[in-house]
Amino acid sequence: GENVGLHLPTLSVQEGDNSIINCAYSNSASDYFIWYKQESGKGPQFIIDIRSNMDKRQGQRVTVLLNKTVKHLSLQIAATQPGDSAVYFCAETPTSGTYKYIFGTGTRLKVLA
Amino acid sequence: EAGVAQSPRYKIIEKRQSVAFWCNPISGHATLYWYQQILGQGPKLLIQFQNNGVVDDSQLPKDRFSAERLKGVDSTLKIQPAKLEDSAVYLCASSKYRGTEAFFGQGTRLTVV
């Protein structure tokens, strides 16, 4: 929604540099994870996902790393562009039971020209 | 492929009034979610449907919130009576199967005054 990320942690990155956004998840039973990007006034947009049988997955300019030992997820964005400015959320879900997606608190990415 | 449609985009009501939101998920998606996103926070699941059945409504304030998905397609979320703390963006999402990526609509921004 509008003004998403008003009180969220902020990562400022120079245009062209790489960005790394981190997320700690809470449920050791979670085995499916998604990164979402949310621009002001819009709903979350799917970026990339990873299942717990993988440590790393690459997409176009994005890479997700999963460390199940410490319950940590990271999103790496290569050659960050002004259009990458947004709030980024990780979401976790167990692929059993209700398959409920639980969202983290989010990180606001600001790309500096 | 059309995305998740929500209406209205914005709504302003006085406390103790009622309000309803509508969602049309992506065609063929069996799972439908309603999330509440308070300013500066990640989305919080209110209710999850699988076809026309409720899978999870553990975080839905049932004394004032209700939702239905009668024919397993469109869904409505109602608040009656509204409180000031209900001011938030209400997001609808759908996924083809449980445990796969969820796609979000643009949300309805509710302001209760």
Interface residues (C-beta under 8 A of the other chain):
Chain A: G1 E2 N3 V4 G5 L6 H7 L8 Y32 I34 Y36 G41 K42 G43 P44 Q45 F46 D49 F89 T93 T95 T98 Y99 K100 Y101 I102 F103 G104 T105 G106
Chain B: V4 T31 Y33 Y35 Q37 L39 G40 Q41 G42 P43 K44 L45 Q48 V55 D56 A88 V89 L91 A93 R98 G99 E101 A102 F103 F104 G105 Q106 G107 R109
